[in-house]
Amino acid sequence: MSKIVLITGSAGLIGSESVKYFAGLGFDVLGIDDNMRQFFFGEDASTEGQKNYLLSDYKKNYTHFDVDIRDKSSIEPIFEKYSSDISLIIHTAAQPSHDWAVNDPHTDFTVNANGTLTLLESTRKYCPQAVFIFCSTNKVYGDRPNFLPLQEEELRWEIDSNHIG
């Protein structure tokens, strides 16, 4: 059994770097990205070129799904097919702009909240042992993380033990 990494927003900035990293380590990577960025920000923001690059350079172990994360009927079959082989989910798909959200809050909410719920529920049902990493924007965390006293450890960054909430 191979271990699979599933990455949403796989043709975006963080998602594509995650694809390159894990595919480069030899993992089989499933990418989910429907180029919604073009819908949000126009043709110049399209992720199509990055998707094509990933499909070309990582064709041996990268599989792409052109699926909207809000679409349960498209997401669940992916999770069901690969089920317990999925060991890691990196969720980077989002509508990241405050300014854009003002004009269409329903789409903003459904992408960010309902899409995440669909992914979490699919994880719970089909691969509950998988690690789920949710990469979000300052819409969730605000600017506070930029001011946390972090210390670099050998394998990760930790909050300074003297820091109080």
C-alpha positions in Angstrom: 0.0 0.0 0.0 1.3 3.4 -0.9 0.9 6.4 1.2 -0.9 9.3 -0.5 -0.8 13.0 0.2 -4.0 14.9 -0.9 -3.6 18.6 -1.5 -6.4 21.1 -2.1 -5.6 24.3 -4.0 -2.8 22.2 -5.5 -2.1 24.7 -8.3 -2.0 27.7 -6.0 1.1 29.2 -4.3 1.2 27.1 -1.2 -0.5 24.0 -2.7 1.8 23.8 -5.7 4.9 24.0 -3.5 3.4 21.3 -1.3 2.9 19.1 -4.4 6.5 19.7 -5.5 7.8 18.9 -2.0 5.9 15.6 -1.5 6.0 14.4 -5.1 9.8 15.1 -5.0 10.0 12.9 -1.9 8.3 10.1 -3.9 4.9 10.3 -2.4 1.8 9.8 -4.6 0.1 13.1 -4.6 -3.6 13.8 -5.4 -4.2 17.5 -6.3 -7.6 19.1 -6.1 -7.9 22.5 -7.8 -10.6 23.9 -10.1 -8.9 27.2 -10.9 -11.4 29.2 -8.8 -8.7 31.8 -8.5 -9.4 32.9 -12.0 -13.1 33.4 -11.1 -12.1 35.4 -8.0 -9.3 37.6 -9.6 -9.6 37.4 -13.4 -7.8 35.6 -16.2 -4.3 36.9 -15.1 -4.7 35.0 -11.8 -5.4 31.6 -13.5 -3.6 28.6 -12.0 -3.9 26.7 -15.2 -0.2 27.1 -16.1 0.9 25.9 -12.7 -1.4 22.9 -13.0 0.0 22.0 -16.4 3.5 22.3 -15.0 2.8 19.9 -12.2 1.1 17.4 -14.5 4.2 17.6 -16.8 7.0 17.6 -14.3 5.4 15.2 -11.7 3.4 12.9 -14.1 4.8 9.8 -12.4 3.2 10.5 -9.1 0.8 13.5 -9.4 -2.9 13.0 -10.2 -5.0 16.1 -10.7 -8.8 16.5 -10.0 -10.5 19.5 -11.4 -13.1 19.6 -8.6 -14.7 22.2 -6.5 -14.1 21.5 -2.8 -17.7 22.5 -2.0 -19.0 19.7 -4.2 -19.6 16.7 -1.9 -20.7 14.4 -4.7 -17.3 15.0 -6.4 -15.1 15.1 -3.3 -16.4 12.0 -1.5 -15.6 9.5 -4.4 -12.0 10.7 -4.4 -11.7 10.1 -0.6 -13.6 6.8 -0.9 -11.4 5.5 -3.7 -8.1 6.1 -1.9 -9.5 5.9 1.6 -6.9 4.7 4.2 -4.1 5.1 1.7 -4.4 8.8 2.3 -2.0 9.6 5.1 -1.9 13.4 4.8 -4.3 16.1 3.7 -3.0 19.7 3.2 -5.9 22.0 2.7 -4.8 25.2 1.0 -7.9 26.0 -1.2 -9.6 29.2 -0.2 -11.1 32.5 -1.2 -8.4 34.7 0.5 -9.5 38.3 -0.2 -11.3 40.5 2.3 -12.1 43.0 -0.5 -13.5 40.3 -2.8 -15.6 38.8 0.0 -17.5 42.0 0.5 -19.0 41.8 -3.0 -20.0 38.1 -2.8 -20.1 36.9 0.8 -22.1 33.8 0.0 -19.5 32.4 -2.3 -16.7 33.5 0.0 -18.4 31.6 2.9 -19.3 28.5 1.0 -15.7 28.1 -0.4 -14.0 28.8 2.9 -16.4 27.2 5.4 -18.6 24.7 3.5 -15.6 23.5 1.4 -13.6 22.9 4.5 -16.5 21.0 6.1 -16.8 18.8 3.1 -13.1 17.9 3.3 -13.2 17.3 7.1 -16.3 15.1 6.8 -14.7 13.1 4.0 -11.6 12.7 6.0 -13.6 11.5 9.0 -15.6 9.0 6.9 -12.8 7.6 4.7 -9.4 8.2 6.2 -9.8 9.1 9.8 -6.1 8.3 10.6 -4.9 10.9 8.1 -3.3 14.1 9.4 -5.3 17.1 8.2 -3.4 20.4 7.9 -5.5 23.5 7.4 -3.6 26.4 5.9 -5.7 29.5 6.2 -5.4 33.2 5.8 -5.4 36.2 8.1 -9.2 36.0 7.8 -9.1 33.2 10.3 -5.9 34.0 12.3 -5.6 37.8 11.9 -2.1 39.3 12.1 -1.4 37.9 15.6 0.7 34.9 14.3 3.1 37.4 12.8 3.9 38.7 16.3 4.3 35.4 18.2 7.6 34.8 19.8 8.8 31.8 17.9 12.0 29.8 18.4 13.5 27.6 15.7 14.0 24.0 16.9 15.7 21.2 15.1 12.6 20.0 13.3 10.0 22.8 13.7 9.2 26.2 15.1 7.9 26.4 18.7 6.3 29.2 20.7 8.7 30.5 23.4 7.9 28.6 26.6 7.7 31.9 28.5 5.0 33.3 26.3 1.6 33.9 27.9 -1.4 33.8 25.6 
